[in-house]
């Protein structure tokens, strides 16, 4: 991670990447529920898979728009702070890893196992969206609430102190 506080572009991209991924994860979880409620008995696999990946993309675009709006009101130091905290959040990083692995498994499984009437794009992208949702749910189901280290704040303070010293030395 780039620890230069003045590199606003890098840290903005890092935060927006996080926001976009969270949008995909949320959309992949919420969209199937909405489709099930909306279509009830006449829901087909093609509609479910196609709607799920499209809903995940829409949720990601909306979250990116909200993220850009939020970041526009922050200064460089606040964006750096958010980027830094995201990089050190073990639970968040684990959730992202689970969702990426789930997306790969879901895309592969749907391509290999889903019957013919669903188009190949909907199979792969819909399967990836379902896999991403499954990965997030697997993370939530297997994470321990006690995973948060009581010494995490001490480590953050040590890092911040070292970074402050580097910044102070750079100004001399």
C-alpha positions in Angstrom: 0.0 0.0 0.0 1.2 3.5 -0.8 1.6 5.3 2.5 2.1 8.7 1.0 -0.7 10.8 2.3 -0.5 13.2 -0.6 -1.3 10.6 -3.3 -5.0 11.3 -3.4 -5.6 9.5 -6.7 -4.3 6.2 -5.4 -6.3 6.3 -2.1 -9.4 7.5 -3.9 -9.2 4.5 -6.3 -8.7 2.2 -3.4 -11.8 3.4 -1.6 -13.9 3.5 -4.7 -12.8 -0.1 -5.6 -14.0 -1.1 -2.1 -17.3 0.7 -2.6 -17.9 -1.0 -6.0 -17.2 -4.4 -4.6 -19.6 -3.8 -1.8 -22.2 -2.8 -4.3 -21.7 -6.0 -6.3 -21.9 -8.1 -3.1 -25.1 -6.3 -1.9 -26.7 -6.6 -5.4 -25.9 -10.3 -5.7 -27.6 -10.9 -2.3 -30.7 -8.6 -2.6 -31.6 -9.1 -6.3 -32.6 -12.8 -6.1 -34.9 -12.0 -3.2 -36.5 -9.2 -5.1 -36.9 -11.4 -8.2 -38.4 -14.2 -6.1 -40.9 -11.8 -4.6 -41.7 -10.2 -7.9 -42.1 -13.2 -10.2 -43.1 -15.8 -7.6 -44.4 -18.9 -9.5 -43.3 -17.9 -13.0 -39.6 -17.3 -12.3 -37.3 -19.2 -14.6 -33.6 -20.0 -14.3 -32.9 -17.7 -17.2 -34.8 -14.8 -15.6 -33.2 -15.5 -12.2 -29.6 -15.6 -13.5 -30.0 -12.7 -15.9 -31.7 -10.5 -13.3 -29.2 -11.3 -10.6 -26.1 -10.3 -12.5 -27.8 -7.2 -13.8 -29.0 -6.2 -10.3 -25.5 -6.7 -9.0 -24.1 -4.3 -11.7 -26.8 -1.7 -11.0 -26.1 -1.9 -7.2 -22.4 -1.4 -7.9 -23.0 1.6 -10.1 -25.3 3.2 -7.6 -22.8 2.6 -4.8 -20.0 4.0 -6.9 -22.1 7.2 -7.5 -22.7 7.5 -3.8 -19.1 6.9 -3.0 -17.9 9.6 -5.5 -20.4 12.0 -3.9 -19.1 11.2 -0.4 -15.4 11.4 -1.3 -15.9 14.7 -3.0 -16.5 16.2 0.4 -13.4 14.7 2.0 -9.9 16.1 2.0 -6.8 14.2 1.2 -6.0 13.2 4.8 -9.5 11.8 5.3 -9.4 9.8 2.1 -5.9 8.5 3.1 -7.3 7.5 6.6 -10.2 5.6 5.0 -7.9 3.8 2.6 -5.5 2.9 5.3 -8.3 1.5 7.6 -9.7 -0.5 4.7 -6.3 -2.1 4.0 -5.9 -3.1 7.7 -9.5 -4.5 8.2 -8.9 -8.2 8.4 -12.6 -9.1 8.4 -13.3 -6.9 5.3 -10.4 -8.5 3.4 -11.6 -12.0 4.4 -15.1 -11.1 3.1 -13.8 -9.9 -0.2 -11.6 -13.1 -0.6 -14.6 -15.3 0.1 -16.7 -13.4 -2.4 -14.1 -13.6 -5.1 -13.5 -17.3 -4.6 -17.3 -17.8 -4.5 -17.7 -15.9 -7.8 -15.2 -18.1 -9.5 -16.8 -21.3 -8.2 -20.3 -20.0 -9.1 -19.3 -19.0 -12.6 -17.6 -22.3 -13.3 -20.4 -24.4 -11.7 -23.2 -22.7 -13.6 -21.4 -22.9 -16.9 -20.8 -26.7 -16.4 -24.1 -27.7 -14.6 -26.9 -25.3 -15.7 -29.1 -26.7 -18.5 -29.3 -25.2 -22.0 -32.1 -22.6 -22.1 -30.0 -20.0 -20.1 -27.6 -18.0 -22.4 -23.9 -18.4 -21.8 -23.4 -14.8 -20.6 -26.2 -15.2 -18.1 -24.8 -18.5 -17.0 -21.4 -17.2 -16.3 -22.2 -13.7 -14.9 -25.3 -14.9 -13.0 -23.3 -17.8 -11.6 -20.6 -15.4 -10.5 -23.2 -13.2 -8.8 -24.7 -16.2 -7.0 -21.2 -17.4 -6.0 -20.3 -13.9 -4.7 -23.5 -13.9 -2.6 -22.6 -17.4 -1.4 -19.1 -16.3 -0.5 -20.3 -13.4 1.5 -22.8 -15.6 3.3 -20.1 -18.2 4.0 -17.9 -15.5 5.4 -20.7 -14.3 7.7 -21.5 -17.9 8.8 -17.9 -18.8 9.6 -16.5 -15.6 11.0 -16.0 -15.3 14.7 -17.1 -12.1 16.4 -14.1 -12.4 18.7 -11.7 -12.2 15.7 -11.3 -8.6 16.3 -8.0 -8.2 18.1 -8.1 -6.0 21.2 -4.6 -4.9 20.3 -5.6 -3.8 16.8 -5.9 -0.2 17.9 -2.4 -0.3 19.4 -1.0 -1.5 16.1 -2.8 1.2 14.3 -1.4 3.8 16.7 2.1 2.4 16.2 1.7 2.6 12.4 0.3 6.1 12.6 3.2 7.2 14.9 5.7 5.9 12.4 3.9 7.5 9.5 3.8 10.8 11.4 7.6 10.6 12.0 8.2 10.0 8.3 5.9 12.9 7.3 7.6 15.2 9.9 11.1 14.2 8.6 10.0 14.8 5.0 9.0 18.4 5.8 12.5 19.2 7.2 
